[in-house]
Amino acid sequence: MIGRMLSHDLSARIQLPLAAAVLAGALVLGGGQGTPGDSAVQVLAQGLLALCLWRHGTGTGARLPRASWLAGLVLALPLLQLLPIPDALWLMPEARTGIAAELSAAGVDVPSRWSLVPLATERALHWLLPAVALFLAALQMEAAQRNTLLKLVVLGAAASVVLGLAQLAGGTESALRFYTITNPTEAVGFFANRNHLASLLAVALPLVVVGTARWLAKRDEMDARTLLGLVAGIGLVALLILGIAITLSRAGIVLGMVGLLISLPIVLGLRRRRRAGRALAAAVALGLTLAVQFALFGILQRLEKDPLEDARFQYLPVVESVAREHWPLGAGLGGFRRAFEAEDPSPIEPYVNHAHNDWAEVWLEAGWPGWALIGGAVAALLVSGWRVWRPGRSASPGQTAIARAAWLGLLLLALHSLGDYPLRKTAMLAVAGVLAGCVAGRAGREKAGLPGPGPARSLDPAFNP
């Protein structure tokens, strides 16, 4: 019995550092796609996932709540697509009739698996592991530990902005640009694509705003420590606004504005709202001033272009047509590029790796099961939003504010996925897993006196949730 208690306590203490390692690895190494960095993060995620399941099976205080079934549903789709299915079912999509005829003419047997690209689907399964592991870990953690992961997201975003500024200073041939296919004239941070850096910064912005407001709400006097935290919070908000500006991402600018606007009622729901409101106004003013100084010309050039002329909108009808041909099964997760290139009559661009609309891409790759999964995700987002915006009596105002900021981050990612593919990157998918775990995490876990490693140390008071 004593040995079991010691092992449970050890596993609880290991969980936060391991989760932090997975998240940090994803933020630094997961900004591309199909890189060795992705593989390294996936290996770490397997260890974290095993630890979460072990704690669930051995410790009553670490049993996963019902929300953990969401992770099972996400993993079920690629697993099902790797299974064999009857020939009659395999031939249901219109596109597969022609594929079967061509294979037969070549003397090749028709494959029996659901997915047309099993290897890509298997990779997609591995790609989901970091997000699933972080989601389950966040569900098992205490509020202070979940907040530590959110702080790590903020630190990763801030470091990306600093790196982005260094990339701009180094020019198009800067050695600080870590990917060959990238945006050579804009800041990309640890990512290959400027839009995905902007997505991370837009998600982190409400976390800093709300974290700073909560810090002020807990302080009775404007002493030196409070002033230091306030200055740090204002500086971080301004840095993130500047970071969004130097990416020159139109979507990032819109998402940042939406994040700030919805953060306002969260801030006003805390104590000392006047003090927090003034701090937010000062941070936004400083950030906009820096953005004007460093990125106004580039932003104006971007805004002059008609967004509807972007190539992503021009080949979206082709994506819809291909999706209908592969309905109702889909081509298989990870099979977008091959399915799209096989049907595109007049390629607009020589290389199209994603639909730049993740909702449409899931439709093409997963058919009606994908739509069912999307419907479930939207329902979960709406239900969780209703719960965090109308909290129960047991929820503390501070933790309610943090849950709302995390939910807002998920909403911004869902909106960005309508015009891009942020969740196809390990970094952003891992962040989404943390945010989802914070939203679905059980309130009042600490009050129940359940076992855990104890409160995590604060990384910085300015955004200490």
ABEGO torsion letter per residue (X at the ends): XAAAAAAAAAAAAAAAAAAAAAAAAAAAAAABBGBAAAAAAAAAAAAAAAAAAAAAAABAAABBBAAAAAAAAAAAAAAAAABBBBAAAAAABAAAAAAAAAAAAAGBBBBABABABAAAAAAAAAAAAAAAAAAAAAAABBAAAAAAAAAAAAAAAAAAAAAAAAAAAAEAABAABABABBBAABBAEABABAAAAAAAAAAAAAAAAAAAAAAAAABABBBAAAAAAAAAAAAAAAAAAAAAAAAGBAAAAAAAAAAAAAAAAAAAABBGAAAAAAAAAAAAAAAAAAAAAAAAAAAAAAAABBAAABAAAAAAAAAAAAAAAAOAAEAEBGAAAAAAAAABABBABABBABAGBAAAAAAAAAEAAAAAAAAAAAAAAAAAAAAAABBBAABBAAAAAAAAAAAAAAAAAAAAAAABBAAABAAAAAAAAAAAAAAABBBGAAAAGBBBAEBBBBABAAABX
